[in-house]
Amino acid sequence: MTPSSLILSSDSARLGRDVRTLGRRASAGELRRIRQGVYVPASVWDALPFWDRYPLLIFAAASTLQSRTVFCRQSAAALWGLPLLGRSAVVHACTFDGGGGRSRAGVRRHFVEPDGLEVEERAGLLVTSRLRTVLDLAAFESFEQAVTVVDHVLSPRPELPPLTKDELMAGIGNSYSAAAARRIKAAVDFADAGSGSPGESVSRALMHRLGFQAPVLQAEIRDARGLAGYTDFEWELERLCGEFDGAVKYQRAEFLQGRTPSEVVIAEKRREDRIRSTGRRVIRWTWTELASPERFAAFLDTERVPRRRMRSCGP
């Protein structure tokens, strides 16, 4: 989504138009006010999935801030196309004021040392570098968010090369406290380029945190006819396969690959039937099960996913 959809009251004022008209159009349901002085056609906003609304909020903030701003953390991540967990309306930006970070009008400021900070341009806005953005999320957000974003950058993306674990470790430098550096290192050590989606990354991170055995990722399953497919997770000894069922595979073009959603559902059903024919159980879960660690743990226990064995503390 580009800023071309934004309607600014400041533009109307410069053109001599009555800015109150925008408010009336918003009250009538024709426009959505997404920030003070910034509107979007209701038809455009309502049609956007939640993951495409947040970048528009960043463009809206940039259009009203008095000075050019360097965006960071979740906002830089959104502009880099990095996967974010949850839904947020807060825009994150850097401040170089030694007095510390401040928040105002939906923009949260984070103090950063300007020395050594790499800034790049994405979609016409200034953002922290891709490497710095990943490290910031790993340092300051949940373990699940950290693993998700590090998993993501370990694999090549359209027009973006992968980052290596060595590059991520080297990037820590002196920019973070000892505690933040430990959080980054834990996420980088745990990360795996074999994770196929954010939902799979969150699942794996939660399994680890909750004490379940680590599964094999993207396990190749064969039946009498040959390759049946690859499964997101496999616990080989238990003859158990796990599948994360995210809605995006039925919505986004890169997952559909020219197929209709119904065709994807049919293909998934056939693949799962072939996997089951090998004597394996297949379990599926969605973001609903991942909504809380307790809910996911209860689901995994019910489905008899093996837990890690506790180490003996003595004879």
C-alpha positions as CSV (number, residue, x, y, z in Angstrom):
1,M,0.0,0.0,0.0
2,T,1.4,3.4,-1.0
3,P,0.8,6.9,0.4
4,S,-1.2,7.8,-2.7
5,S,-4.4,6.7,-0.9
6,L,-3.8,9.3,1.9
7,I,-5.9,12.5,2.0
8,L,-4.3,15.2,4.1
9,S,-6.2,18.1,5.6
10,S,-3.1,20.2,5.2
11,D,-3.3,19.7,1.4
12,S,-6.9,20.8,1.4
13,A,-6.0,23.9,3.5
14,R,-3.3,24.9,1.0
15,L,-5.7,24.6,-1.8
16,G,-8.2,26.9,0.0
17,R,-10.7,24.1,0.6
18,D,-12.8,23.8,3.7
19,V,-11.0,21.1,5.8
20,R,-14.3,20.6,7.7
21,T,-15.6,18.8,4.6
22,L,-13.2,15.9,5.4
23,G,-14.6,15.5,8.9
24,R,-18.1,15.5,7.5
25,R,-17.2,12.8,5.0
26,A,-15.6,10.8,7.8
27,S,-18.8,11.1,9.9
28,A,-20.8,10.0,6.9
29,G,-18.7,6.9,6.6
30,E,-17.1,7.9,3.3
31,L,-13.6,8.3,4.8
32,R,-11.6,6.8,7.6
33,R,-9.5,9.1,9.8
34,I,-6.3,7.1,10.5
35,R,-4.4,9.9,12.1
36,Q,-5.1,13.5,13.0
37,G,-5.4,15.3,9.7
38,V,-5.0,12.2,7.6
39,Y,-7.8,10.3,6.0
40,V,-8.2,7.3,3.7
41,P,-11.2,6.4,1.5
42,A,-13.4,3.9,3.6
43,S,-13.6,1.5,0.7
44,V,-9.8,1.3,0.5
45,W,-9.2,1.0,4.2
46,D,-11.9,-1.6,4.8
47,A,-10.6,-3.8,2.0
48,L,-7.1,-3.9,3.4
49,P,-6.0,-7.0,5.5
50,F,-4.6,-5.9,8.9
51,W,-1.0,-6.6,7.8
52,D,-1.4,-3.9,5.0
53,R,-3.0,-1.3,7.3
54,Y,0.1,-0.8,9.5
55,P,2.4,0.5,6.7
56,L,-0.2,3.0,5.8
57,L,-0.2,4.3,9.4
58,I,3.6,4.8,9.0
59,F,3.1,6.8,5.8
60,A,0.4,8.8,7.6
61,A,2.8,9.6,10.5
62,A,5.6,10.6,8.1
63,S,3.3,12.9,6.2
64,T,2.5,14.9,9.4
65,L,5.8,15.0,11.2
66,Q,7.6,18.3,11.0
67,S,11.1,16.8,10.3
68,R,12.3,13.9,8.3
69,T,12.2,10.9,10.7
70,V,14.2,7.6,10.9
71,F,11.7,4.8,11.6
72,C,12.8,1.8,13.6
73,R,11.7,-1.4,15.3
74,Q,8.2,-2.6,14.2
75,S,7.8,0.3,11.7
76,A,11.1,-0.3,10.0
77,A,10.3,-4.0,10.0
78,A,7.0,-3.4,8.2
79,L,8.8,-1.3,5.5
80,W,11.4,-4.1,5.1
81,G,8.7,-6.7,4.7
82,L,9.7,-8.5,7.9
83,P,7.0,-10.6,9.7
84,L,5.4,-8.9,12.7
85,L,3.3,-10.6,15.3
86,G,0.0,-9.1,16.6
87,R,-1.6,-5.9,15.6
88,S,-0.3,-2.5,16.5
89,A,-1.2,1.1,15.7
90,V,1.9,2.6,17.3
91,V,4.6,4.0,14.9
92,H,8.2,3.6,16.1
93,A,10.8,6.2,15.4
94,C,14.4,7.1,16.4
95,T,15.4,10.0,18.6
96,F,18.9,11.2,19.0
97,D,18.0,13.4,22.0
98,G,20.0,12.3,25.0
99,G,17.0,13.1,27.2
100,G,15.5,9.7,26.1
101,G,12.6,8.5,24.1
102,R,9.2,10.2,24.1
103,S,5.9,9.2,22.7
104,R,3.3,11.6,21.3
105,A,0.4,11.4,18.9
106,G,0.8,7.7,18.2
107,V,4.5,7.9,17.6
108,R,6.8,6.2,20.1
109,R,10.4,7.5,20.1
110,H,13.4,5.3,21.0
111,F,16.8,6.8,21.8
112,V,19.6,5.5,19.7
113,E,23.3,6.5,19.5
114,P,23.8,8.1,16.1
115,D,27.4,6.8,15.8
116,G,27.5,3.7,13.7
117,L,23.7,3.7,13.0
118,E,23.1,2.6,9.4
119,V,20.1,4.2,7.8
120,E,18.6,3.3,4.5
121,E,15.6,4.3,2.4
122,R,12.5,2.1,1.9
123,A,9.5,3.3,0.0
124,G,10.7,6.9,0.3
125,L,11.1,6.8,4.1
126,L,14.3,6.6,6.2
127,V,14.6,3.4,8.2
128,T,17.1,1.6,10.3
129,S,19.1,-1.0,8.2
130,R,17.6,-4.4,7.8
131,L,20.3,-5.9,10.1
132,R,19.7,-3.3,12.8
133,T,16.0,-3.7,12.5
134,V,16.2,-7.5,13.0
135,L,18.5,-7.1,16.0
136,D,16.2,-4.5,17.6
137,L,13.2,-6.8,17.4
138,A,15.3,-9.7,18.8
139,A,16.6,-7.5,21.6
140,F,13.3,-5.8,22.7
141,E,10.4,-8.0,21.7
142,S,9.3,-11.5,22.7
143,F,11.3,-14.6,22.0
144,E,8.5,-15.7,19.6
145,Q,8.9,-12.4,17.7
146,A,12.6,-12.7,17.7
147,V,12.7,-16.2,16.3
148,T,10.1,-15.3,13.7
149,V,12.1,-12.4,12.3
150,V,15.5,-14.2,12.5
151,D,14.1,-17.3,10.8
152,H,12.7,-15.1,8.0
153,V,16.0,-13.3,7.2
154,L,18.1,-16.5,7.1
155,S,16.4,-17.4,3.8
156,P,16.7,-15.4,0.6
157,R,13.7,-13.1,-0.3
158,P,12.7,-11.4,-3.5
159,E,15.4,-8.7,-4.1
160,L,16.9,-9.3,-0.7
161,P,19.8,-11.6,0.1
162,P,19.7,-13.8,3.3
163,L,21.5,-12.7,6.4
164,T,23.8,-15.2,8.1
165,K,24.0,-16.0,11.8
166,D,27.6,-14.7,11.8
167,E,26.4,-11.4,10.4
168,L,23.7,-11.1,13.0
169,M,26.1,-11.9,15.9
170,A,28.7,-9.5,14.6
171,G,26.0,-6.8,14.3
172,I,25.4,-6.8,18.1
173,G,28.7,-4.9,18.8
174,N,28.4,-2.4,21.6
175,S,24.9,-1.2,20.6
176,Y,23.0,-3.3,23.2
177,S,23.1,-4.0,26.9
178,A,24.4,-7.3,28.1
179,A,20.8,-8.5,28.7
180,A,19.6,-7.4,25.3
181,A,22.6,-9.1,23.7
182,R,21.8,-12.4,25.5
183,R,18.2,-12.2,24.1
184,I,19.5,-11.7,20.6
185,K,22.0,-14.5,20.8
186,A,19.4,-16.9,22.2
187,A,17.1,-16.1,19.2
188,V,19.9,-16.4,16.7
189,D,21.1,-19.7,18.1
190,F,17.6,-21.1,18.0
191,A,16.7,-19.8,14.6
192,D,16.3,-22.2,11.6
193,A,16.1,-21.2,7.9
194,G,13.9,-24.3,7.4
195,S,10.9,-22.6,9.0
196,G,8.4,-22.0,6.3
197,S,6.2,-19.3,7.7
198,P,5.8,-17.0,10.7
199,G,3.2,-19.3,12.2
200,E,5.7,-22.2,12.0
201,S,8.3,-20.0,13.7
202,V,6.0,-19.0,16.5
203,S,4.9,-22.7,16.9
204,R,8.5,-23.9,17.2
205,A,9.5,-21.1,19.6
206,L,6.5,-21.8,21.9
207,M,7.2,-25.6,21.8
208,H,10.7,-24.9,23.0
209,R,9.6,-22.5,25.7
210,L,6.9,-24.9,26.9
211,G,9.2,-27.9,27.1
212,F,8.2,-30.0,24.1
213,Q,10.6,-32.0,22.0
214,A,12.1,-30.3,19.0
215,P,10.5,-31.5,15.8
216,V,12.2,-32.1,12.4
217,L,11.3,-29.2,10.0
218,Q,10.1,-29.7,6.5
219,A,10.3,-33.5,6.8
220,E,10.1,-35.4,3.5
221,I,7.4,-38.0,3.6
222,R,7.2,-40.8,1.0
223,D,4.6,-43.4,0.3
224,A,4.4,-46.3,-2.2
225,R,3.9,-43.8,-5.1
226,G,7.0,-41.7,-4.2
227,L,7.1,-38.3,-2.6
228,A,3.9,-37.6,-0.7
229,G,5.0,-34.1,0.4
230,Y,6.8,-32.2,3.1
231,T,5.3,-31.7,6.5
232,D,5.9,-28.6,8.6
233,F,6.9,-30.7,11.7
234,E,7.6,-34.3,12.3
235,W,8.3,-36.3,15.5
236,E,9.7,-39.4,13.8
237,L,9.6,-41.9,16.7
238,E,6.0,-41.0,17.5
239,R,5.0,-41.3,13.8
240,L,3.5,-37.8,14.3
241,C,3.3,-34.9,11.9
242,G,2.3,-31.4,12.7
243,E,0.9,-28.7,10.3
244,F,0.4,-25.0,11.0
245,D,-2.6,-23.8,9.1
246,G,-2.3,-20.1,8.5
247,A,-5.0,-18.2,6.6
248,V,-2.4,-16.5,4.4
249,K,-1.8,-19.6,2.4
250,Y,-5.4,-19.3,1.2
251,Q,-5.2,-15.5,0.5
252,R,-1.8,-14.4,-0.6
253,A,-0.6,-14.8,-4.2
254,E,2.8,-16.2,-3.3
255,F,1.1,-19.1,-1.5
256,L,-1.7,-19.6,-4.0
257,Q,0.7,-19.8,-7.0
258,G,-2.0,-19.2,-9.5
259,R,-4.5,-21.6,-7.8
260,T,-7.8,-20.7,-6.3
261,P,-8.3,-21.1,-2.5
262,S,-10.5,-24.1,-3.1
263,E,-7.8,-25.7,-5.2
264,V,-5.3,-25.2,-2.4
265,V,-7.6,-26.8,0.1
266,I,-8.1,-29.8,-2.1
267,A,-4.4,-30.2,-2.7
268,E,-3.7,-30.0,1.0
269,K,-6.3,-32.7,1.7
270,R,-4.8,-35.0,-0.9
271,R,-1.3,-34.5,0.5
272,E,-2.5,-35.1,4.1
273,D,-4.3,-38.3,3.0
274,R,-1.1,-39.6,1.5
275,I,0.9,-38.8,4.6
276,R,-1.7,-40.6,6.8
277,S,-1.5,-43.6,4.5
278,T,2.1,-44.1,5.7
279,G,0.8,-44.8,9.3
280,R,1.5,-41.3,10.6
281,R,-0.9,-39.2,12.6
282,V,-1.3,-35.6,11.3
283,I,-2.4,-32.8,13.6
284,R,-3.2,-29.3,12.6
285,W,-3.4,-26.0,14.4
286,T,-4.0,-22.3,13.6
287,W,-3.4,-18.9,15.2
288,T,-6.3,-19.7,17.6
289,E,-4.2,-22.3,19.3
290,L,-1.2,-20.0,19.3
291,A,-3.2,-17.2,21.0
292,S,-1.7,-18.1,24.4
293,P,1.1,-20.4,25.6
294,E,-1.4,-22.2,27.9
295,R,-3.8,-22.9,25.1
296,F,-1.1,-24.2,22.8
297,A,0.4,-26.4,25.6
298,A,-3.0,-27.9,26.3
299,F,-3.5,-28.6,22.6
300,L,-0.1,-30.3,22.2
301,D,-0.6,-32.4,25.3
302,T,-4.0,-33.5,24.1
303,E,-2.5,-34.5,20.8
304,R,0.3,-36.4,22.6
305,V,3.2,-34.3,21.3
306,P,6.2,-35.6,23.3
307,R,7.8,-33.4,26.0
308,R,11.5,-33.1,26.6
309,R,12.8,-35.4,29.2
310,M,14.0,-33.6,32.4
311,R,17.7,-34.1,33.1
312,S,18.4,-36.1,36.3
313,C,19.9,-34.0,39.0
314,G,21.6,-36.9,40.9
315,P,21.9,-40.7,41.1
